[in-house]
Amino acid sequence: MAVKMNFTDNFKVLFPVDGSVSVEKISDSYRITLTPSGVPVREVRVKWFFDTSFMKKILADSWGVAKGDLGWKAPDFNKKAEWYFLAFDGEKTTGYGVKTGCRSFCSWQLSEDGVTLVCDTRSGGEGVELKAPLVCAEAVFYESKSDETPYEASKSFCKIMCEKPNLPKRPIYGFNTWYYTYGNITRESVMGDARLCARLAGMVDKNAPRPLMVIDDGWNKNGIYTGTKYNGGPFAPNDNFKDMKSVAEDISALGCDPGIWIRPLLVLDELLPDIPGECYSENQDFPTKGKVLDPTTEGAKDYIRTLVSGMADCGYKLIKHDFTCPDLMGNDFIKPNVTRDGWHLKDRTKTNAEVLMDLYTLIQDAAKGAHIIGCNVYNHLAAGIHDIVRSGCDTSGKDWNVTKKYGINCLVYRLCQNKNFLITDADCAAFTDKVPTELNLRFAELISFTDSAFFISAASGILTTKDEERLMEMYRRASLFNNEMTPVDWMDTEIPTEFIYDGKLYKYDWN
């Protein structure tokens, strides 16, 4: 789709200023290339000059998992928009972003006289030491059609930013063990969950893919099962689960496709004597126990490849990998910064963005065709590699307000990426005695309208017969994989309440 805005040719490289940065117009994008100069480079800045006073409302994205604060807001010259943002002038929507798969962490700074693209090219917390030219990003701009709503424009812009999404050919729906157990699981409880999952999918057409039964954290003998907060590797079944291949076979026999959770970058180094010390990252400021691997080293790559392929060989059709964002970058994912200064990866010639995309690719390839859910990953870097990515922070089986903030907000404002970047995962509707069943049924129904990943987590004895009947309809709808939902009041509130599905207006009371 052609870009109609003529102001985009008025730009200037702000940093570096020594001629090592070039900006080349390629069709409707601007390719920003950094050439090695012998000096480590931390960032590149390019500014496009134009009057921004027409922007009345701004919708910005987030680095990785969203924090429940996405929404249309007044322009803020002091806050960066991460990856991309949309602007609305009351009639027309414009978009400013970078194509997915960029090789730097990209953010936008708005000012009265234009927008500045900041490309963070650090390797670890220090400047990258390039050996070859680096295409930092391809900047793209979008102007909505005359009859295009802001929501339609957001989807159109995402299609431009991601040219080749890696989308699953099947719906992603089922059950996850985490939000009623928080790791306190047994082989017997998982089989009970699988029976419930299969029962709820009873209305699904016999020709549709089976639901996914995902075993989350708690199966590993070195993790939460030990009574500690540690949840890393090495991954091996605890005494209760015994053999994960037979667990997968039992789940399959009950009518579900098995899925499993892992944390690939965190390990107990004393239990892995064959991994050389050089394979551990310099940046160890996030984990409370264990050590983080440096994925630019061959030993770390071998460990991760073996872990993921082993799960695939056991018969797991979906592998959920977690925490690579905070483990590698060292920052709690709730915090705004990409990483701290003063550390570097073993391979200092690659940017953090390149290293993460290499890691995602390694995991995807090692999965041998199994679906991958990236949890705590960067959507813009995972798009085109992973087929499913978590939209926001965890929902909750303990506090409905957490689900309201993270689940609903992140579902709605990342929905433009769904089927355009990847399949978004709004996380679970959690059914426990600590949260209102009716509100979670409404949340689950909303997810089922979208073709996002649809998962629930439910404690035994919570769901009534009528609750299960309602969920059966949601499972059936999710299995069709041809749903489209449009938010109505999303420009006025961070927790939208009005939506159109199949020509009908749905109004939800989230309180």
Backbone torsions as a table, in degrees:
resi	resn	phi	psi	omega
1	MET	NA	128.2	-174.4
2	ALA	-72.2	142.4	174.8
3	VAL	-86.0	128.9	-174.7
4	LYS	-97.7	-13.8	-175.0
5	MET	-73.3	127.9	-177.3
6	ASN	-91.1	-13.1	-177.7
7	PHE	-72.2	-14.3	-172.5
8	THR	-69.7	-12.2	177.3
9	ASP	-83.0	-6.4	179.8
10	ASN	-95.5	87.6	-177.1
11	PHE	-136.1	166.0	-179.8
12	LYS	-150.5	138.2	173.9
13	VAL	-77.6	121.9	-179.1
14	LEU	-94.1	-32.6	-178.8
15	PHE	-161.8	139.8	-10.1
16	PRO	-65.2	159.3	-175.8
17	VAL	-109.0	11.5	-175.2
18	ASP	-94.9	14.1	178.0
19	GLY	86.7	6.9	-177.8
20	SER	-86.0	-2.4	179.3
21	VAL	-115.5	133.0	175.5
22	SER	-123.8	147.7	176.7
23	VAL	-123.5	117.3	-176.0
24	GLU	-119.2	130.1	178.0
25	LYS	-80.5	120.6	-179.9
26	ILE	-119.2	101.7	-176.7
27	SER	55.8	-112.2	-177.2
28	ASP	-105.6	18.1	179.2
29	SER	-127.7	168.2	179.6
30	TYR	-122.2	110.9	-176.6
31	ARG	-87.0	121.8	-176.9
32	ILE	-106.8	116.2	-174.7
33	THR	-118.4	131.5	176.1
34	LEU	-104.9	123.7	-179.6
35	THR	-99.3	137.5	179.9
36	PRO	-56.6	135.5	178.7
37	SER	-125.0	2.9	-176.6
38	GLY	87.6	-4.0	-179.1
39	VAL	-117.4	129.3	176.6
40	PRO	-59.2	138.2	-177.1
41	VAL	-118.2	126.5	-179.7
42	ARG	-88.8	-33.8	-178.4
43	GLU	-158.6	158.9	175.0
44	VAL	-124.4	137.6	179.4
45	ARG	-128.5	130.2	176.3
46	VAL	-129.9	134.3	-178.1
47	LYS	-117.7	135.5	171.9
48	TRP	-104.0	128.8	-173.0
49	PHE	-99.4	125.5	172.3
50	PHE	-170.3	163.8	-180.0
51	ASP	-77.2	120.8	-177.0
52	THR	-99.9	11.6	-175.3
53	SER	-66.0	-16.9	179.4
54	PHE	-72.5	-16.3	-176.5
55	MET	-76.5	111.3	-179.6
56	LYS	-94.6	-36.9	178.5
57	LYS	-136.0	147.8	-178.0
58	ILE	-126.3	137.0	170.7
59	LEU	-120.3	110.8	-177.6
60	ALA	-105.2	156.4	176.0
61	ASP	-93.2	-177.8	-178.1
62	SER	-125.7	154.4	-178.3
63	TRP	-52.4	-64.6	-177.0
64	GLY	-121.8	-122.1	176.9
65	VAL	-61.7	133.2	179.9
66	ALA	-72.9	154.5	-171.7
67	LYS	-106.4	18.9	177.0
68	GLY	81.2	12.6	-177.4
69	ASP	-121.2	18.0	177.5
70	LEU	-72.6	152.3	177.7
71	GLY	160.2	168.4	177.7
72	TRP	-78.0	122.2	-175.0
73	LYS	-136.1	166.3	176.2
74	ALA	-65.5	146.6	178.8
75	PRO	-55.5	137.7	-179.2
76	ASP	-127.9	109.4	-177.7
77	PHE	-72.0	-10.9	-177.1
78	ASN	-99.6	-1.9	-176.3
79	LYS	-121.4	134.7	179.0
80	LYS	-82.9	145.2	172.0
81	ALA	-99.4	123.7	-172.3
82	GLU	-90.1	125.9	180.0
83	TRP	75.0	-55.8	-178.9
84	TYR	-160.1	165.0	170.0
85	PHE	-150.8	158.4	176.1
86	LEU	-114.0	146.1	177.6
87	ALA	-126.0	144.0	-178.9
88	PHE	-127.7	132.3	-177.9
89	ASP	-106.2	8.7	-176.7
90	GLY	106.5	-21.3	178.9
91	GLU	-133.6	-46.3	-172.8
92	LYS	-115.1	149.1	177.4
93	THR	-111.4	134.3	174.9
94	THR	-121.6	150.4	-178.6
95	GLY	-124.7	145.3	-178.3
96	TYR	-137.0	117.0	-175.8
97	GLY	-163.2	-170.7	175.8
98	VAL	-128.2	151.3	177.6
99	LYS	-66.1	147.3	177.3
100	THR	-63.7	158.3	-176.7
101	GLY	80.0	15.6	178.7
102	CYS	-67.5	155.8	-173.0
103	ARG	-104.4	26.5	173.2
104	SER	-152.7	162.7	174.0
105	PHE	-83.4	115.6	-169.3
106	CYS	-109.4	134.3	175.6
107	SER	-140.6	162.0	-175.9
108	TRP	-120.0	135.2	176.3
109	GLN	-113.0	120.1	-178.7
110	LEU	-90.3	140.2	175.0
111	SER	-141.7	174.5	-178.0
112	GLU	-63.7	-30.7	-174.1
113	ASP	-110.1	21.1	175.4
114	GLY	150.2	-167.7	178.1
115	VAL	-128.4	138.0	179.2
116	THR	-112.6	126.6	174.8
117	LEU	-90.8	123.2	178.1
118	VAL	-108.7	117.4	179.1
119	CYS	-104.3	108.1	178.5
120	ASP	-78.8	110.6	-175.1
121	THR	-107.2	21.5	-179.0
122	ARG	-66.1	152.8	169.9
123	SER	-113.7	105.4	-165.2
124	GLY	71.7	-130.4	179.4
125	GLY	-106.3	14.1	-178.5
126	GLU	-127.4	166.0	-178.4
127	GLY	-61.9	146.4	179.3
128	VAL	-72.7	142.1	178.3
129	GLU	-105.6	86.5	-172.1
130	LEU	-70.1	145.8	171.2
131	LYS	-111.5	-14.5	-179.4
132	ALA	-146.7	160.4	178.8
133	PRO	-56.9	143.7	-178.6
134	LEU	-118.8	121.0	171.1
135	VAL	-80.4	100.5	-175.7
136	CYS	-64.0	-42.4	-176.2
137	ALA	-170.4	163.8	168.1
138	GLU	-118.8	107.9	-179.7
139	ALA	-76.8	137.8	178.6
140	VAL	-132.5	148.5	179.8
141	PHE	-128.2	153.1	-176.0
142	TYR	-141.9	141.7	173.9
143	GLU	-126.3	125.8	-174.3
144	SER	-66.1	155.3	173.0
145	LYS	-70.7	163.6	-175.3
146	SER	-62.4	-31.0	-177.0
147	ASP	-103.3	13.7	-174.2
148	GLU	-94.5	126.9	176.5
149	THR	-74.5	163.1	176.2
150	PRO	-56.5	-37.8	179.5
151	TYR	-67.3	-43.5	177.2
152	GLU	-63.4	-37.9	178.5
153	ALA	-65.0	-37.1	179.8
154	SER	-62.7	-38.9	178.0
155	LYS	-70.4	-41.5	178.6
156	SER	-61.1	-40.6	-178.9
157	PHE	-67.9	-38.6	177.7
158	CYS	-63.1	-35.9	177.0
159	LYS	-63.6	-35.0	177.8
160	ILE	-70.0	-40.2	-178.0
161	MET	-70.1	-30.6	-179.0
162	CYS	-119.7	103.5	-175.0
163	GLU	-80.2	-28.8	-175.5
164	LYS	-137.5	75.4	176.1
165	PRO	-67.7	150.3	176.2
166	ASN	-101.3	88.5	-172.8
167	LEU	-97.2	141.0	175.3
168	PRO	-67.9	151.2	179.7
169	LYS	-91.1	5.8	-178.3
170	ARG	-134.4	158.6	174.3
171	PRO	-69.7	148.0	178.5
172	ILE	-108.3	105.4	-177.2
173	TYR	-153.0	152.9	178.8
174	GLY	158.4	-135.2	-170.1
175	PHE	-136.8	147.3	175.9
176	ASN	-132.8	139.7	-172.6
177	THR	-80.7	-13.9	-163.8
178	TRP	-68.8	-45.0	-161.7
179	TYR	-83.2	6.8	166.9
180	TYR	-124.5	-13.1	-178.7
181	THR	-108.7	-32.5	-174.4
182	TYR	49.8	43.3	174.3
183	GLY	97.0	-10.4	-179.5
184	ASN	-87.1	73.5	-175.6
185	ILE	-120.1	157.6	174.6
186	THR	-132.8	167.8	176.0
187	ARG	-59.5	-38.6	-179.0
188	GLU	-67.2	-41.5	-179.7
189	SER	-67.1	-35.9	178.2
190	VAL	-65.0	-39.9	178.4
191	MET	-66.6	-35.2	174.7
192	GLY	-63.5	-40.4	176.8
193	ASP	-64.2	-39.4	179.9
194	ALA	-64.8	-38.0	178.0
195	ARG	-65.0	-43.0	177.6
196	LEU	-62.9	-44.4	-179.8
197	CYS	-59.2	-45.3	179.7
198	ALA	-65.4	-37.4	179.4
199	ARG	-66.5	-41.8	-180.0
200	LEU	-66.7	-24.6	177.4
201	ALA	-90.1	15.0	-175.8
202	GLY	-64.3	-24.7	179.2
203	MET	-89.9	-3.0	-179.9
204	VAL	-69.1	137.5	178.9
205	ASP	-56.2	139.2	-175.7
206	LYS	-62.3	-19.6	179.5
207	ASN	-90.4	-6.6	179.7
208	ALA	-79.9	155.1	175.8
209	PRO	-59.5	147.9	-179.0
210	ARG	-72.0	157.6	177.5
211	PRO	-68.3	158.2	-179.6
212	LEU	-98.8	129.7	177.6
213	MET	-108.0	103.3	-171.9
214	VAL	-98.2	119.1	172.9
215	ILE	-84.1	110.5	179.8
216	ASP	-86.8	-164.7	-176.1
217	ASP	-55.0	145.5	177.9
218	GLY	127.0	-10.1	-179.0
219	TRP	-89.8	-15.7	-172.9
220	ASN	-85.7	134.3	-176.7
221	LYS	-70.2	-18.7	-179.6
222	ASN	-97.9	5.7	-173.2
223	GLY	-109.5	-137.3	-176.2
224	ILE	-57.1	-29.0	-179.8
225	TYR	-54.1	-29.8	-177.9
226	THR	-78.8	-5.0	-179.4
227	GLY	88.9	8.1	177.9
228	THR	-105.5	172.0	176.7
229	LYS	-83.5	-4.6	-179.2
230	TYR	-71.0	137.6	179.5
231	ASN	-142.7	37.1	178.8
232	GLY	-106.7	-162.9	-176.9
233	GLY	-92.9	179.6	4.7
234	PRO	-70.5	146.0	-175.4
235	PHE	-94.9	118.2	175.5
236	ALA	-148.6	146.6	-175.9
237	PRO	-65.5	143.7	175.7
238	ASN	-75.5	178.3	-173.4
239	ASP	-63.2	-24.3	-179.1
240	ASN	-76.7	-41.0	-178.2
241	PHE	-82.0	-35.1	173.5
242	LYS	66.4	-62.1	-175.1
243	ASP	-139.3	113.6	-172.8
244	MET	-74.2	-22.0	176.1
245	LYS	-69.4	-43.5	178.9
246	SER	-68.9	-30.3	174.5
247	VAL	-61.9	-45.7	178.9
248	ALA	-61.6	-40.6	179.8
249	GLU	-64.7	-40.1	179.9
250	ASP	-66.7	-39.7	177.2
251	ILE	-62.7	-43.5	-179.7
252	SER	-63.0	-38.5	-179.6
253	ALA	-65.8	-24.0	179.2
254	LEU	-85.3	-4.7	174.5
255	GLY	106.2	13.6	179.6
256	CYS	-123.5	154.5	171.4
257	ASP	-88.9	127.6	-175.2
258	PRO	-76.3	144.3	174.1
259	GLY	-133.5	161.5	-175.0
260	ILE	-149.8	155.6	-177.0
261	TRP	-108.8	140.7	174.1
262	ILE	-143.4	160.1	172.3
263	ARG	-122.9	97.5	-165.5
264	PRO	-76.8	-21.0	-173.7
265	LEU	-96.9	-11.7	-176.5
266	LEU	-106.5	129.5	-178.6
267	VAL	-140.6	159.8	167.7
268	LEU	-90.0	103.5	-172.0
269	ASP	-62.4	-28.4	-179.1
270	GLU	-68.0	-18.8	178.1
271	LEU	-94.7	-0.2	179.9
272	LEU	-128.2	67.6	-175.9
273	PRO	-65.3	-18.4	-177.6
274	ASP	-80.6	-11.3	177.6
275	ILE	-88.4	117.5	-178.3
276	PRO	-61.3	152.0	-179.8
277	GLY	-59.1	-28.3	-178.9
278	GLU	-68.5	-10.9	-178.4
279	CYS	-84.6	-1.0	-179.6
280	TYR	-98.1	144.2	-176.5
281	SER	-70.2	150.9	171.4
282	GLU	-69.8	-22.7	-172.4
283	ASN	-98.2	100.5	-175.9
284	GLN	-121.9	32.6	-172.1
285	ASP	-91.7	1.4	179.1
286	PHE	-101.5	-50.0	-175.9
287	PRO	-66.8	147.9	174.8
288	THR	-91.1	-16.1	179.7
289	LYS	-155.0	151.6	-178.4
290	GLY	84.6	-179.0	-179.8
291	LYS	-130.4	147.7	179.3
292	VAL	-91.1	135.4	177.6
293	LEU	-80.7	151.6	173.3
294	ASP	-96.6	107.3	-173.1
295	PRO	-73.6	2.6	173.1
296	THR	-87.2	-3.3	-179.4
297	THR	-98.7	149.7	-176.5
298	GLU	-66.6	-36.9	179.5
299	GLY	-62.9	-40.6	177.9
300	ALA	-66.7	-42.8	179.1
301	LYS	-60.7	-42.0	-179.2
302	ASP	-63.5	-42.4	179.4
303	TYR	-62.2	-47.0	-177.6
304	ILE	-65.9	-44.1	179.9
305	ARG	-60.4	-44.1	-179.9
306	THR	-65.5	-41.0	179.1
307	LEU	-60.7	-50.8	-175.8
308	VAL	-68.9	-46.3	-179.1
309	SER	-65.2	-31.1	177.0
310	GLY	-64.0	-39.2	177.3
311	MET	-65.9	-40.4	177.8
312	ALA	-64.4	-41.2	179.5
313	ASP	-65.5	-26.3	177.4
314	CYS	-76.8	-8.8	176.0
315	GLY	104.5	11.7	-179.9
316	TYR	-80.7	123.4	-174.9
317	LYS	-88.0	-11.2	176.0
318	LEU	-141.2	133.9	178.5
319	ILE	-123.6	121.5	179.2
320	LYS	-101.7	114.9	178.3
321	HIS	-107.6	143.0	-166.3
322	ASP	-131.6	154.3	166.6
323	PHE	71.8	9.2	-179.8
324	THR	-63.9	-29.7	178.7
325	CYS	-64.0	-60.7	180.0
326	PRO	-70.2	-30.8	-179.9
327	ASP	-64.3	-48.1	-178.1
328	LEU	-74.2	-46.9	-172.8
329	MET	-83.0	-19.0	173.8
330	GLY	86.3	-2.1	-179.5
331	ASN	-107.3	138.3	169.0
332	ASP	-54.9	132.6	-172.5
333	PHE	-66.9	-9.7	176.6
334	ILE	-77.4	-23.3	-176.5
335	LYS	-80.4	155.8	-171.5
336	PRO	-82.5	-20.5	-172.9
337	ASN	-80.7	150.4	179.1
338	VAL	-69.6	-49.5	178.9
339	THR	-164.2	172.5	178.7
340	ARG	-91.3	164.3	178.0
341	ASP	-81.2	165.1	165.9
342	GLY	88.6	19.9	174.5
343	TRP	-143.2	164.5	178.5
344	HIS	-147.9	158.0	174.9
345	LEU	-78.9	163.6	179.0
346	LYS	-62.7	-41.1	175.2
347	ASP	-92.1	100.8	-174.9
348	ARG	-87.1	2.8	-178.9
349	THR	-91.9	-4.9	-179.8
350	LYS	-114.5	141.1	177.2
351	THR	-75.1	163.1	176.7
352	ASN	-56.9	-40.2	179.9
353	ALA	-62.2	-42.6	178.7
354	GLU	-64.3	-41.6	-179.1
355	VAL	-63.6	-42.7	179.5
356	LEU	-66.1	-41.8	178.2
357	MET	-65.4	-36.4	174.8
358	ASP	-62.7	-40.6	179.3
359	LEU	-65.6	-45.8	178.8
360	TYR	-60.5	-41.1	-180.0
361	THR	-65.0	-41.9	178.2
362	LEU	-59.3	-46.2	-179.3
363	ILE	-64.8	-44.7	-179.3
364	GLN	-61.9	-44.3	-179.4
365	ASP	-67.2	-40.1	-177.6
366	ALA	-68.7	-19.2	-177.7
367	ALA	-73.6	-10.7	173.6
368	LYS	55.2	42.0	177.2
369	GLY	96.0	-11.2	175.5
370	ALA	-67.3	148.8	176.4
371	HIS	-69.2	147.0	177.9
372	ILE	-117.8	127.4	165.8
373	ILE	-102.9	119.4	173.3
374	GLY	-90.6	116.2	178.6
375	CYS	-111.8	131.2	-172.0
376	ASN	61.2	49.1	172.1
377	VAL	-122.6	176.1	-178.8
378	TYR	-100.1	113.5	-175.5
379	ASN	-52.5	-44.4	-173.6
380	HIS	-67.5	-27.0	178.5
381	LEU	-90.1	-29.0	-178.8
382	ALA	-82.2	-22.6	-179.3
383	ALA	-59.6	133.8	-176.7
384	GLY	89.5	-10.7	178.4
385	ILE	-115.4	-65.4	178.2
386	HIS	-83.9	151.1	179.1
387	ASP	-93.7	-18.1	-179.0
388	ILE	-139.1	136.8	178.3
389	VAL	-141.3	136.7	176.4
390	ARG	-64.7	135.1	-177.1
391	SER	-79.3	-43.0	-171.3
392	GLY	-139.5	-174.4	175.9
393	CYS	-64.9	170.6	-176.2
394	ASP	-58.8	137.9	163.8
395	THR	-76.6	-175.1	-170.3
396	SER	-142.9	141.3	169.6
397	GLY	-97.8	10.3	-178.2
398	LYS	-119.1	-27.7	-173.9
399	ASP	-143.8	111.1	-178.7
400	TRP	-59.7	-34.7	-178.2
401	ASN	-61.3	-28.9	175.9
402	VAL	-67.7	-45.4	177.0
403	THR	-63.7	-41.6	178.9
404	LYS	-58.7	-43.7	-177.8
405	LYS	-72.6	-52.7	-174.0
406	TYR	-84.0	-44.6	-174.8
407	GLY	-68.7	-54.5	-175.4
408	ILE	-70.4	-48.8	-178.8
409	ASN	-58.5	-48.9	-174.8
410	CYS	-72.9	-31.2	174.4
411	LEU	-60.4	-51.1	-172.4
412	VAL	-68.9	-47.1	-171.3
413	TYR	-85.1	-8.1	170.5
414	ARG	-104.5	3.7	-176.0
415	LEU	-65.4	-26.7	178.0
416	CYS	-63.2	-24.1	179.1
417	GLN	-82.0	-19.4	-175.3
418	ASN	-65.2	126.1	-176.8
419	LYS	69.1	-0.9	175.5
420	ASN	-108.8	-39.0	171.4
421	PHE	-98.0	-46.2	-169.5
422	LEU	-174.7	-171.9	170.8
423	ILE	-93.4	120.4	179.6
424	THR	-80.5	148.5	-179.3
425	ASP	-122.4	108.5	-177.5
426	ALA	-79.5	1.3	-179.4
427	ASP	80.6	-174.3	-165.6
428	CYS	-90.1	144.8	160.1
429	ALA	-81.7	117.8	-170.0
430	ALA	-105.4	121.2	-176.5
431	PHE	-107.3	104.9	177.7
432	THR	-139.1	177.7	178.6
433	ASP	-80.8	2.4	-179.2
434	LYS	-103.0	-9.3	-178.6
435	VAL	-129.9	151.6	-176.5
436	PRO	-69.8	122.9	179.9
437	THR	-60.3	-43.8	-176.5
438	GLU	-61.4	-42.0	-179.5
439	LEU	-66.7	-37.5	177.5
440	ASN	-71.2	-30.3	173.9
441	LEU	-65.0	-38.2	177.4
442	ARG	-65.7	-42.7	178.5
443	PHE	-62.3	-44.4	178.9
444	ALA	-62.0	-41.5	178.8
445	GLU	-61.3	-42.6	179.5
446	LEU	-60.8	-43.3	177.7
447	ILE	-61.0	-40.8	-176.7
448	SER	-65.8	-17.0	177.7
449	PHE	-79.5	-6.6	-162.1
450	THR	-113.3	-18.3	-169.7
451	ASP	69.5	11.7	165.1
452	SER	-69.4	171.2	173.7
453	ALA	-61.6	134.4	-176.0
454	PHE	-117.6	108.3	178.8
455	PHE	-132.4	143.1	170.5
456	ILE	-121.4	164.4	172.8
457	SER	-136.5	127.6	-171.5
458	ALA	-143.6	128.4	175.3
459	ALA	-74.5	151.7	179.6
460	SER	-63.9	136.8	175.1
461	GLY	86.2	-2.2	-178.0
462	ILE	-83.7	-41.6	-174.4
463	LEU	-83.5	129.4	174.3
464	THR	-82.7	173.6	177.6
465	THR	-59.9	-40.9	179.2
466	LYS	-67.5	-37.6	176.3
467	ASP	-60.0	-45.6	-179.8
468	GLU	-64.0	-37.8	177.9
469	GLU	-63.0	-40.3	177.4
470	ARG	-64.9	-41.5	179.5
471	LEU	-68.0	-33.4	176.5
472	MET	-59.5	-40.2	177.7
473	GLU	-65.9	-37.2	178.4
474	MET	-67.6	-42.2	176.5
475	TYR	-60.4	-43.7	179.4
476	ARG	-60.1	-46.1	-179.5
477	ARG	-63.0	-45.3	-179.2
478	ALA	-61.8	-33.2	-177.8
479	SER	-70.9	-17.6	-178.3
480	LEU	-72.8	-32.5	176.4
481	PHE	59.4	38.4	177.2
482	ASN	-143.4	37.4	-175.5
483	ASN	-98.4	151.5	179.1
484	GLU	-144.9	121.4	178.6
485	MET	-119.9	140.5	179.6
486	THR	-119.5	122.2	175.3
487	PRO	-73.0	139.9	-176.8
488	VAL	-98.4	-51.0	-174.6
489	ASP	-100.6	25.8	-173.4
490	TRP	-70.8	-15.5	179.0
491	MET	-88.7	-1.7	-174.8
492	ASP	-116.5	-11.3	-175.8
493	THR	-154.2	152.0	177.4
494	GLU	-79.3	-18.3	177.5
495	ILE	-120.3	82.1	-177.6
496	PRO	-58.9	149.5	-178.3
497	THR	-122.6	-12.6	-175.3
498	GLU	-120.0	132.5	-175.4
499	PHE	-145.0	150.8	175.3
500	ILE	-111.6	126.2	175.7
501	TYR	-136.2	128.5	178.1
502	ASP	52.7	41.1	176.5
503	GLY	78.6	1.5	-177.0
504	LYS	-113.2	141.0	177.3
505	LEU	-87.6	125.7	176.1
506	TYR	-111.3	129.6	177.7
507	LYS	-117.4	124.0	-177.3
508	TYR	-111.7	135.5	170.3
509	ASP	-97.9	110.7	-176.7
510	TRP	-87.0	4.0	-178.3
511	ASN	-106.5	NA	NA
